[in-house]
Amino acid sequence: MQQMVVGTGAAALPFPSVDSEMKNPEKIMLQALTTNTESIFVGKSNVVVGGANGGHELPPGGNIILPVSNHRDYYAVAAAASQKLQVTYLAV
């Protein structure tokens, strides 16, 4: 489990380290912290606030589980700086 700080520019989600027990995850669980003041949008590298380029909106406290084919598939962005996203990789 890792936490990332999301701001107004799209940033790639963190991936488990080489030493991690979860080297080849199949799914990723994302949860926006309830203390966030804005939604976080998760999608491809061109994800934007509002979801105009597709992607998923995570309001404060929201969560989603997505498949992982390539950890570089997912980026996150928010309308305000310092929004927090909990990232957990899962094996099935």
Secondary structure, DSSP 8 states (H G I E B T S, - for coil): -EEEEE-SS-EE-----TTSS-SS-SEEEEEE-TT-SS-EEEESTT--TT-TTS-EEE-TT-EEEEE-S-GGG-EEEESSTTEEEEEEEE--
